[in-house]
Amino acid sequence: MKVLSWNVQGLGGPQCKRMRGRLRLELHKAVIGTPIDILFIQEHHLCKRRIDKYGSILPGQLTSFWSPSIGRQGAEAGVCLSVAEKWNTCVVCYEEVIPGGAQYVILHIKDESIGFLNIYAPNGNSERKTFWDQLITLLPPIENWCVGGDFNMLERISDRTGGSRITVHGKELASWECFCFHFHLMDAWIINSFVRTEQSLKYSRSDRRNNGVNLSRLDIFYVSKYLQILGGFIEIVARTSFSDHAPVSVNIFQERR
């Protein structure tokens, strides 16, 4: 099962149709050889009116659940979660947890219920603290989770080169650790059972404002114990000019090897 996450940094505005075409082209490039099963999009900046006119992301392949943008700051820039049609019969429920910032779908696969949570976390640490606290309260109490998106924070200094070296700290750190502990989450990037592909980049974001000198890994997948046991492959896909974030994909084995 291939799950791909991408902060596209805007699809709206007067160039909406042109941006949609570019997005589809770049997604096709990102999935050559292995179709997407679950797609997470962050920061699309589409209001409900534009979403109604936007149509599908990949026609005939994905069923999309949109959480509209309700602003351009923090966790309000809009997210979209799409499921390949072959999984439609496995969908148990879908819910928008935090408008514009977090949504999930639960699939029932081989006697296991697995939640796929797409997030776009706020930029400020106090707002992120509240964000993690809300997720603990609002998410359903199932054991298996695959959490992906733009976390807008760093756990380790090694996840950034250039720019600020500050990692998650203070009150936010306490809330973040509670969130990870509550859902038994670990970063798939550092788990031995998930192998990085040879072509994978090391960082997912390049800061255009500083000529691409500041690189960081803000786009991450966290997985719970069951998925940690299954393992798979993880890749930061070569970035494009569409966004200064690169798509990140995790390919989860459906049976333990």
C-alpha positions as YAML, in Angstrom:
chain: A
units: angstrom
residues:
- id: 1
  name: MET
  ca: [0.00, 0.00, 0.00]
- id: 2
  name: LYS
  ca: [1.51, 3.29, -1.14]
- id: 3
  name: VAL
  ca: [0.70, 6.47, 0.82]
- id: 4
  name: LEU
  ca: [1.97, 9.77, -0.55]
- id: 5
  name: SER
  ca: [1.97, 13.13, 1.22]
- id: 6
  name: TRP
  ca: [2.65, 16.53, -0.36]
- id: 7
  name: ASN
  ca: [2.45, 20.15, 0.73]
- id: 8
  name: VAL
  ca: [1.53, 21.78, -2.59]
- id: 9
  name: GLN
  ca: [1.61, 25.39, -1.29]
- id: 10
  name: GLY
  ca: [-1.54, 26.55, -2.99]
- id: 11
  name: LEU
  ca: [-3.87, 25.46, -5.79]
- id: 12
  name: GLY
  ca: [-6.30, 28.38, -5.74]
- id: 13
  name: GLY
  ca: [-6.37, 31.90, -7.13]
- id: 14
  name: PRO
  ca: [-6.96, 32.99, -10.73]
- id: 15
  name: GLN
  ca: [-4.63, 30.26, -12.05]
- id: 16
  name: CYS
  ca: [-6.70, 27.47, -10.47]
- id: 17
  name: LYS
  ca: [-7.22, 25.44, -13.65]
- id: 18
  name: ARG
  ca: [-3.58, 25.73, -14.72]
- id: 19
  name: MET
  ca: [-2.39, 24.72, -11.24]
- id: 20
  name: ARG
  ca: [-4.69, 21.69, -11.29]
- id: 21
  name: GLY
  ca: [-3.14, 20.55, -14.56]
- id: 22
  name: ARG
  ca: [0.39, 20.98, -13.19]
- id: 23
  name: LEU
  ca: [-0.49, 19.12, -10.01]
- id: 24
  name: ARG
  ca: [-1.85, 16.16, -11.96]
- id: 25
  name: LEU
  ca: [1.28, 16.08, -14.13]
- id: 26
  name: GLU
  ca: [3.63, 16.19, -11.14]
- id: 27
  name: LEU
  ca: [1.64, 13.52, -9.28]
- id: 28
  name: HIS
  ca: [1.90, 11.25, -12.30]
- id: 29
  name: LYS
  ca: [5.69, 11.75, -12.23]
- id: 30
  name: ALA
  ca: [5.78, 10.92, -8.52]
- id: 31
  name: VAL
  ca: [3.87, 7.65, -8.86]
- id: 32
  name: ILE
  ca: [5.48, 6.10, -11.93]
- id: 33
  name: GLY
  ca: [5.55, 2.33, -11.41]
- id: 34
  name: THR
  ca: [3.44, 2.25, -8.24]
- id: 35
  name: PRO
  ca: [-0.05, 3.79, -8.13]
- id: 36
  name: ILE
  ca: [-1.08, 5.83, -5.08]
- id: 37
  name: ASP
  ca: [-3.44, 4.11, -2.65]
- id: 38
  name: ILE
  ca: [-3.80, 7.02, -0.20]
- id: 39
  name: LEU
  ca: [-2.93, 10.64, -1.03]
- id: 40
  name: PHE
  ca: [-2.45, 13.42, 1.53]
- id: 41
  name: ILE
  ca: [-2.40, 17.03, 0.27]
- id: 42
  name: GLN
  ca: [-1.65, 20.01, 2.52]
- id: 43
  name: GLU
  ca: [-1.92, 23.78, 2.12]
- id: 44
  name: HIS
  ca: [-4.11, 23.78, -0.98]
- id: 45
  name: HIS
  ca: [-5.65, 27.20, -0.16]
- id: 46
  name: LEU
  ca: [-8.95, 26.29, -1.81]
- id: 47
  name: CYS
  ca: [-12.16, 27.60, -0.30]
- id: 48
  name: LYS
  ca: [-15.35, 25.53, -0.52]
- id: 49
  name: ARG
  ca: [-16.56, 27.44, -3.58]
- id: 50
  name: ARG
  ca: [-13.39, 26.66, -5.52]
- id: 51
  name: ILE
  ca: [-13.35, 23.04, -4.36]
- id: 52
  name: ASP
  ca: [-16.84, 22.54, -5.80]
- id: 53
  name: LYS
  ca: [-15.46, 23.65, -9.19]
- id: 54
  name: TYR
  ca: [-12.07, 21.98, -8.88]
- id: 55
  name: GLY
  ca: [-13.04, 18.38, -9.59]
- id: 56
  name: SER
  ca: [-10.96, 15.31, -8.89]
- id: 57
  name: ILE
  ca: [-7.20, 15.39, -8.46]
- id: 58
  name: LEU
  ca: [-6.53, 12.29, -10.54]
- id: 59
  name: PRO
  ca: [-9.72, 11.60, -12.56]
- id: 60
  name: GLY
  ca: [-11.18, 8.12, -12.24]
- id: 61
  name: GLN
  ca: [-8.59, 6.95, -9.72]
- id: 62
  name: LEU
  ca: [-9.14, 8.65, -6.38]
- id: 63
  name: THR
  ca: [-12.11, 9.48, -4.17]
- id: 64
  name: SER
  ca: [-11.26, 12.80, -2.49]
- id: 65
  name: PHE
  ca: [-12.31, 14.24, 0.86]
- id: 66
  name: TRP
  ca: [-11.63, 17.98, 1.02]
- id: 67
  name: SER
  ca: [-11.22, 20.12, 4.12]
- id: 68
  name: PRO
  ca: [-11.49, 23.70, 2.77]
- id: 69
  name: SER
  ca: [-9.10, 26.51, 3.53]
- id: 70
  name: ILE
  ca: [-10.52, 28.93, 6.07]
- id: 71
  name: GLY
  ca: [-7.53, 31.27, 6.12]
- id: 72
  name: ARG
  ca: [-3.88, 31.49, 5.16]
- id: 73
  name: GLN
  ca: [-2.30, 31.15, 8.59]
- id: 74
  name: GLY
  ca: [-1.58, 28.28, 10.96]
- id: 75
  name: ALA
  ca: [-3.55, 25.08, 10.45]
- id: 76
  name: GLU
  ca: [-6.21, 26.68, 8.27]
- id: 77
  name: ALA
  ca: [-4.66, 26.46, 4.81]
- id: 78
  name: GLY
  ca: [-6.66, 23.40, 3.78]
- id: 79
  name: VAL
  ca: [-6.01, 19.66, 3.47]
- id: 80
  name: CYS
  ca: [-7.29, 16.95, 1.18]
- id: 81
  name: LEU
  ca: [-7.28, 13.17, 1.68]
- id: 82
  name: SER
  ca: [-7.88, 10.86, -1.28]
- id: 83
  name: VAL
  ca: [-8.41, 7.10, -1.41]
- id: 84
  name: ALA
  ca: [-7.94, 4.88, -4.47]
- id: 85
  name: GLU
  ca: [-11.22, 3.47, -5.71]
- id: 86
  name: LYS
  ca: [-10.10, -0.12, -5.10]
- id: 87
  name: TRP
  ca: [-10.14, 0.65, -1.34]
- id: 88
  name: ASN
  ca: [-13.59, 2.25, -1.27]
- id: 89
  name: THR
  ca: [-15.26, -0.87, 0.10]
- id: 90
  name: CYS
  ca: [-12.76, -0.88, 2.99]
- id: 91
  name: VAL
  ca: [-13.60, 2.67, 4.13]
- id: 92
  name: VAL
  ca: [-15.25, 2.60, 7.56]
- id: 93
  name: CYS
  ca: [-15.52, 6.34, 8.14]
- id: 94
  name: TYR
  ca: [-14.10, 9.74, 7.26]
- id: 95
  name: GLU
  ca: [-13.93, 12.80, 9.49]
- id: 96
  name: GLU
  ca: [-12.58, 16.34, 9.39]
- id: 97
  name: VAL
  ca: [-11.03, 16.66, 12.84]
- id: 98
  name: ILE
  ca: [-9.64, 20.22, 12.73]
- id: 99
  name: PRO
  ca: [-11.06, 22.32, 9.87]
- id: 100
  name: GLY
  ca: [-8.38, 23.07, 7.32]
- id: 101
  name: GLY
  ca: [-5.71, 21.27, 9.34]
- id: 102
  name: ALA
  ca: [-6.47, 17.61, 10.13]
- id: 103
  name: GLN
  ca: [-8.64, 14.85, 8.68]
- id: 104
  name: TYR
  ca: [-8.65, 11.07, 8.77]
- id: 105
  name: VAL
  ca: [-10.12, 8.03, 7.11]
- id: 106
  name: ILE
  ca: [-10.35, 4.56, 8.68]
- id: 107
  name: LEU
  ca: [-9.98, 1.49, 6.48]
- id: 108
  name: HIS
  ca: [-10.73, -2.08, 7.54]
- id: 109
  name: ILE
  ca: [-8.02, -4.26, 5.96]
- id: 110
  name: LYS
  ca: [-7.46, -7.95, 6.74]
- id: 111
  name: ASP
  ca: [-9.27, -7.86, 10.09]
- id: 112
  name: GLU
  ca: [-7.42, -4.69, 11.15]
- id: 113
  name: SER
  ca: [-8.79, -1.15, 11.36]
- id: 114
  name: ILE
  ca: [-6.15, 1.35, 10.24]
- id: 115
  name: GLY
  ca: [-6.49, 5.11, 10.51]
- id: 116
  name: PHE
  ca: [-4.81, 7.38, 7.97]
- id: 117
  name: LEU
  ca: [-4.42, 10.89, 9.38]
- id: 118
  name: ASN
  ca: [-3.47, 13.84, 7.16]
- id: 119
  name: ILE
  ca: [-2.25, 16.94, 8.99]
- id: 120
  name: TYR
  ca: [-0.99, 20.45, 8.34]
- id: 121
  name: ALA
  ca: [0.32, 21.67, 11.70]
- id: 122
  name: PRO
  ca: [0.42, 25.36, 12.68]
- id: 123
  name: ASN
  ca: [3.66, 27.33, 12.39]
- id: 124
  name: GLY
  ca: [3.72, 28.62, 15.98]
- id: 125
  name: ASN
  ca: [4.76, 26.31, 18.82]
- id: 126
  name: SER
  ca: [1.95, 27.40, 21.16]
- id: 127
  name: GLU
  ca: [-0.62, 26.78, 18.40]
- id: 128
  name: ARG
  ca: [0.98, 23.40, 17.67]
- id: 129
  name: LYS
  ca: [0.75, 22.47, 21.35]
- id: 130
  name: THR
  ca: [-3.00, 23.05, 21.20]
- id: 131
  name: PHE
  ca: [-3.12, 21.14, 17.91]
- id: 132
  name: TRP
  ca: [-1.51, 18.00, 19.43]
- id: 133
  name: ASP
  ca: [-3.76, 18.25, 22.51]
- id: 134
  name: GLN
  ca: [-6.86, 18.46, 20.30]
- id: 135
  name: LEU
  ca: [-5.85, 15.41, 18.26]
- id: 136
  name: ILE
  ca: [-5.45, 13.31, 21.40]
- id: 137
  name: THR
  ca: [-8.99, 14.26, 22.43]
- id: 138
  name: LEU
  ca: [-10.70, 14.09, 19.04]
- id: 139
  name: LEU
  ca: [-9.23, 11.03, 17.30]
- id: 140
  name: PRO
  ca: [-10.99, 7.66, 17.76]
- id: 141
  name: PRO
  ca: [-9.29, 5.12, 20.08]
- id: 142
  name: ILE
  ca: [-8.07, 2.64, 17.47]
- id: 143
  name: GLU
  ca: [-4.60, 1.05, 17.72]
- id: 144
  name: ASN
  ca: [-3.31, 1.37, 14.16]
- id: 145
  name: TRP
  ca: [-2.38, 4.74, 12.66]
- id: 146
  name: CYS
  ca: [-0.42, 6.11, 9.72]
- id: 147
  name: VAL
  ca: [0.04, 9.84, 10.30]
- id: 148
  name: GLY
  ca: [1.50, 11.99, 7.54]
- id: 149
  name: GLY
  ca: [1.74, 15.59, 6.47]
- id: 150
  name: ASP
  ca: [3.61, 18.83, 7.13]
- id: 151
  name: PHE
  ca: [4.46, 18.94, 10.85]
- id: 152
  name: ASN
  ca: [6.15, 22.38, 10.73]
- id: 153
  name: MET
  ca: [8.60, 21.32, 13.44]
- id: 154
  name: LEU
  ca: [11.73, 19.26, 13.95]
- id: 155
  name: GLU
  ca: [12.38, 16.48, 16.45]
- id: 156
  name: ARG
  ca: [16.11, 16.21, 15.70]
- id: 157
  name: ILE
  ca: [18.81, 18.75, 14.80]
- id: 158
  name: SER
  ca: [19.95, 16.37, 12.03]
- id: 159
  name: ASP
  ca: [16.64, 17.02, 10.22]
- id: 160
  name: ARG
  ca: [17.81, 20.49, 9.15]
- id: 161
  name: THR
  ca: [20.86, 22.06, 7.55]
- id: 162
  name: GLY
  ca: [21.16, 25.84, 7.55]
- id: 163
  name: GLY
  ca: [18.81, 28.24, 9.30]
- id: 164
  name: SER
  ca: [17.43, 27.76, 12.82]
- id: 165
  name: ARG
  ca: [18.52, 24.65, 14.72]
- id: 166
  name: ILE
  ca: [15.62, 24.80, 17.19]
- id: 167
  name: THR
  ca: [13.76, 21.52, 17.75]
- id: 168
  name: VAL
  ca: [10.41, 20.91, 19.44]
- id: 169
  name: HIS
  ca: [10.72, 22.03, 23.06]
- id: 170
  name: GLY
  ca: [8.99, 23.35, 26.17]
- id: 171
  name: LYS
  ca: [5.25, 22.88, 26.63]
- id: 172
  name: GLU
  ca: [4.82, 21.79, 23.03]
- id: 173
  name: LEU
  ca: [7.32, 18.98, 23.56]
- id: 174
  name: ALA
  ca: [5.22, 17.61, 26.43]
- id: 175
  name: SER
  ca: [2.05, 17.66, 24.30]
- id: 176
  name: TRP
  ca: [3.88, 16.18, 21.29]
- id: 177
  name: GLU
  ca: [5.31, 13.31, 23.34]
- id: 178
  name: CYS
  ca: [1.86, 12.63, 24.81]
- id: 179
  name: PHE
  ca: [0.40, 12.48, 21.30]
- id: 180
  name: CYS
  ca: [3.08, 10.03, 20.09]
- id: 181
  name: PHE
  ca: [2.80, 7.91, 23.25]
- id: 182
  name: HIS
  ca: [-1.00, 7.84, 23.12]
- id: 183
  name: PHE
  ca: [-1.04, 6.44, 19.57]
- id: 184
  name: HIS
  ca: [2.28, 4.51, 19.79]
- id: 185
  name: LEU
  ca: [3.80, 6.51, 16.93]
- id: 186
  name: MET
  ca: [7.34, 6.44, 15.58]
- id: 187
  name: ASP
  ca: [8.96, 8.27, 12.68]
- id: 188
  name: ALA
  ca: [9.11, 5.78, 9.78]
- id: 189
  name: TRP
  ca: [12.29, 7.49, 8.54]
- id: 190
  name: ILE
  ca: [14.31, 6.12, 11.48]
- id: 191
  name: ILE
  ca: [12.66, 2.70, 11.83]
- id: 192
  name: ASN
  ca: [14.78, -0.24, 10.62]
- id: 193
  name: SER
  ca: [11.78, -2.00, 9.09]
- id: 194
  name: PHE
  ca: [11.28, 0.92, 6.67]
- id: 195
  name: VAL
  ca: [14.03, 1.05, 4.05]
- id: 196
  name: ARG
  ca: [14.93, 4.35, 2.38]
- id: 197
  name: THR
  ca: [15.07, 4.01, -1.38]
- id: 198
  name: GLU
  ca: [18.37, 4.68, -3.13]
- id: 199
  name: GLN
  ca: [16.97, 7.70, -4.99]
- id: 200
  name: SER
  ca: [15.44, 9.31, -1.89]
- id: 201
  name: LEU
  ca: [16.40, 12.83, -0.94]
- id: 202
  name: LYS
  ca: [17.46, 13.53, 2.65]
- id: 203
  name: TYR
  ca: [15.33, 16.64, 3.17]
- id: 204
  name: SER
  ca: [11.79, 17.42, 2.04]
- id: 205
  name: ARG
  ca: [11.79, 21.23, 2.07]
- id: 206
  name: SER
  ca: [14.07, 23.77, 0.43]
- id: 207
  name: ASP
  ca: [13.61, 27.41, 1.48]
- id: 208
  name: ARG
  ca: [13.31, 29.41, -1.74]
- id: 209
  name: ARG
  ca: [13.62, 32.69, 0.16]
- id: 210
  name: ASN
  ca: [17.21, 31.73, 0.98]
- id: 211
  name: ASN
  ca: [18.10, 30.34, -2.46]
- id: 212
  name: GLY
  ca: [17.46, 26.78, -1.35]
- id: 213
  name: VAL
  ca: [20.31, 26.85, 1.19]
- id: 214
  name: ASN
  ca: [18.13, 25.98, 4.20]
- id: 215
  name: LEU
  ca: [16.97, 22.38, 3.95]
- id: 216
  name: SER
  ca: [14.71, 20.56, 6.40]
- id: 217
  name: ARG
  ca: [12.61, 17.44, 6.85]
- id: 218
  name: LEU
  ca: [9.24, 18.86, 7.86]
- id: 219
  name: ASP
  ca: [7.15, 16.38, 5.85]
- id: 220
  name: ILE
  ca: [7.05, 13.13, 7.78]
- id: 221
  name: PHE
  ca: [5.22, 9.84, 8.26]
- id: 222
  name: TYR
  ca: [4.64, 8.43, 11.74]
- id: 223
  name: VAL
  ca: [3.35, 4.87, 12.11]
- id: 224
  name: SER
  ca: [2.03, 2.82, 15.03]
- id: 225
  name: LYS
  ca: [3.24, -0.60, 16.21]
- id: 226
  name: TYR
  ca: [1.36, -2.81, 13.75]
- id: 227
  name: LEU
  ca: [2.66, -0.86, 10.75]
- id: 228
  name: GLN
  ca: [6.14, -0.75, 12.28]
- id: 229
  name: ILE
  ca: [6.12, -4.56, 12.27]
- id: 230
  name: LEU
  ca: [4.93, -4.73, 8.65]
- id: 231
  name: GLY
  ca: [7.61, -2.28, 7.47]
- id: 232
  name: GLY
  ca: [8.14, -1.20, 3.88]
- id: 233
  name: PHE
  ca: [9.91, 1.51, 1.88]
- id: 234
  name: ILE
  ca: [10.08, 5.26, 2.42]
- id: 235
  name: GLU
  ca: [11.18, 7.93, -0.02]
- id: 236
  name: ILE
  ca: [11.41, 11.70, -0.27]
- id: 237
  name: VAL
  ca: [10.68, 12.09, -3.97]
- id: 238
  name: ALA
  ca: [12.87, 14.43, -6.03]
- id: 239
  name: ARG
  ca: [11.30, 17.87, -5.69]
- id: 240
  name: THR
  ca: [9.81, 19.87, -8.52]
- id: 241
  name: SER
  ca: [9.28, 23.57, -9.17]
- id: 242
  name: PHE
  ca: [5.61, 23.15, -8.22]
- id: 243
  name: SER
  ca: [6.35, 23.57, -4.50]
- id: 244
  name: ASP
  ca: [9.41, 23.98, -2.28]
- id: 245
  name: HIS
  ca: [8.20, 20.85, -0.46]
- id: 246
  name: ALA
  ca: [8.99, 17.46, -1.98]
- id: 247
  name: PRO
  ca: [6.41, 14.66, -1.98]
- id: 248
  name: VAL
  ca: [7.07, 11.95, 0.61]
- id: 249
  name: SER
  ca: [5.88, 8.40, 0.10]
- id: 250
  name: VAL
  ca: [5.72, 5.36, 2.33]
- id: 251
  name: ASN
  ca: [5.04, 1.95, 0.79]
- id: 252
  name: ILE
  ca: [3.75, -0.36, 3.51]
- id: 253
  name: PHE
  ca: [3.97, -4.12, 3.15]
- id: 254
  name: GLN
  ca: [0.54, -5.71, 3.53]
- id: 255
  name: GLU
  ca: [1.97, -8.82, 5.15]
- id: 256
  name: ARG
  ca: [4.85, -9.31, 7.54]
- id: 257
  name: ARG
  ca: [7.99, -10.53, 5.81]
...
